[in-house]
Amino acid sequence: MSKTLIKNYQRILIIQWSAMGDCVLASTTFDDIKQYFPDAKIDLNTLPPWDQLFIHDHRFHQLISFKIRKQGFKATKQWLNLLKRENYDLIIDFQNSDRSRLMLSIAKIFKFTKATIIGRSKHWCYDNNIAEQEITNNHVVDRYYAALKSIGIQQQSKHPKIIASDEIIQSVQDQKTDIIQNKNFAVFVPGCSPQHPQKRWPTESFIQLGQILFKNNIQHILIIGAQSEANICEKITQSDSRFINLCSKTSLLEIPEWLKGASLIVGNDTGTSHMAASSNAPLITLFGPTDPMQSRPYGSKVIALQAQNFGNDNKIDQITANDVLTTYQNIFNPPDKTV
């Protein structure tokens, strides 16, 4: 550990420009950063629309959000002037992209910032030293903490944390009481990016798994998805009245609140599954050709099933509904083994 980097930082900037899943993964660290620097003013630099994940987050002094990727030199100049104006003494680059490293390098060379800069990879613009074994084939959250270790922060948090307002929490609780009535429920996240259909478990498999769960002490199954996944969600809900379609009916910040208390969540490799992990309910995520090692949803109650372990290739449809149920029973060991 570089002892020279362990200081009482007062103005901190966290950079995370990626999509929803990466923003949720980064949130795992935010409690630990705030608790280590309780008096610091911490800013979060993210991109719209994912800044909406943090609009009620008391851990941040301010959110900085503008489309840095699409506005060229104008956005770059705005961002560099921001660093100079805010006079940060610590910058944490969780983005770790060619763009973030380039812009931080420019900021350093042309003295837009004098901050200590740390990142989760090896690059001359970062002031921390990071061991190869800490970043090779490790989950991205482990790499975040490998960087944070250089300024004295040790991991305490075990899963992502997204903070909603009291009003949002109460509203969802009231709706859940009306719909679920304190009965056992599960959640399905059946969609994924339209650009990656190979990541989508077949709709029929979700329906089959639902019927198995209904026979095993689950009274309702909530279906969560975006508007682009409406057809899939509708097909599932039309198969049985015990499926409850919440597709495109929840805001980002409402999703974890709907999922809290679920007996089981099953989802594809998608950003919503990362949100599901922040509920700290048992989560099984299904992977086809992509490797879950580095980017699966994060948490002690998260299990990733990879297609190659259930057949001769990486096709996600090799995973069966019974495979999911058996995994849940063996790993999470519910008190009622019928579930």
Rosetta blueprint (number, residue, H / E / L):
1 M L
2 S L
3 K H
4 T H
5 L H
6 I L
7 K L
8 N L
9 Y L
10 Q L
11 R E
12 I E
13 L E
14 I E
15 I E
16 Q L
17 W L
18 S L
19 A L
20 M H
21 G H
22 D H
23 C H
24 V H
25 L H
26 A H
27 S H
28 T H
29 T H
30 F H
31 D H
32 D H
33 I H
34 K H
35 Q H
36 Y H
37 F L
38 P L
39 D L
40 A L
41 K E
42 I E
43 D E
44 L E
45 N E
46 T E
47 L L
48 P L
49 P L
50 W H
51 D H
52 Q H
53 L H
54 F H
55 I L
56 H L
57 D L
58 H L
59 R L
60 F L
61 H L
62 Q E
63 L E
64 I E
65 S E
66 F L
67 K L
68 I L
69 R L
70 K L
71 Q L
72 G H
73 F H
74 K H
75 A H
76 T H
77 K H
78 Q H
79 W H
80 L H
81 N H
82 L H
83 L H
84 K H
85 R H
86 E H
87 N L
88 Y L
89 D L
90 L E
91 I E
92 I E
93 D E
94 F L
95 Q L
96 N L
97 S L
98 D H
99 R H
100 S H
101 R H
102 L H
103 M H
104 L H
105 S H
106 I H
107 A H
108 K H
109 I H
110 F L
111 K L
112 F L
113 T L
114 K L
115 A L
116 T E
117 I E
118 I E
119 G E
120 R L
121 S L
122 K L
123 H L
124 W L
125 C L
126 Y L
127 D L
128 N L
129 N L
130 I L
131 A L
132 E H
133 Q H
134 E H
135 I L
136 T L
137 N L
138 N L
139 H L
140 V H
141 V H
142 D H
143 R H
144 Y H
145 Y H
146 A H
147 A H
148 L H
149 K H
150 S H
151 I H
152 G L
153 I L
154 Q L
155 Q L
156 Q L
157 S L
158 K L
159 H L
160 P L
161 K L
162 I L
163 I L
164 A L
165 S L
166 D H
167 E H
168 I H
169 I H
170 Q H
171 S H
172 V H
173 Q H
174 D H
175 Q H
176 K H
177 T H
178 D H
179 I H
180 I H
181 Q L
182 N L
183 K L
184 N L
185 F E
186 A E
187 V E
188 F E
189 V E
190 P L
191 G L
192 C L
193 S L
194 P L
195 Q L
196 H L
197 P H
198 Q H
199 K H
200 R L
201 W L
202 P L
203 T H
204 E H
205 S H
206 F H
207 I H
208 Q H
209 L H
210 G H
211 Q H
212 I H
213 L H
214 F H
215 K L
216 N L
217 N L
218 I L
219 Q L
220 H E
221 I E
222 L E
223 I E
224 I L
225 G L
226 A L
227 Q H
228 S H
229 E H
230 A H
231 N H
232 I H
233 C H
234 E H
235 K H
236 I H
237 T H
238 Q H
239 S L
240 D L
241 S L
242 R L
243 F E
244 I E
245 N E
246 L L
247 C L
248 S L
249 K L
250 T L
251 S L
252 L H
253 L H
254 E H
255 I H
256 P H
257 E H
258 W H
259 L H
260 K L
261 G L
262 A L
263 S L
264 L E
265 I E
266 V E
267 G E
268 N E
269 D L
270 T L
271 G H
272 T H
273 S H
274 H H
275 M H
276 A H
277 A H
278 S L
279 S L
280 N L
281 A L
282 P L
283 L E
284 I E
285 T E
286 L E
287 F E
288 G L
289 P L
290 T L
291 D L
292 P L
293 M L
294 Q L
295 S L
296 R L
297 P L
298 Y L
299 G L
300 S L
301 K L
302 V E
303 I E
304 A E
305 L E
306 Q E
307 A H
308 Q H
309 N H
310 F L
311 G L
312 N L
313 D L
314 N L
315 K L
316 I H
317 D H
318 Q H
319 I L
320 T L
321 A H
322 N H
323 D H
324 V H
325 L H
326 T H
327 T H
328 Y H
329 Q H
330 N H
331 I H
332 F H
333 N L
334 P L
335 P L
336 D L
337 K L
338 T L
339 V L
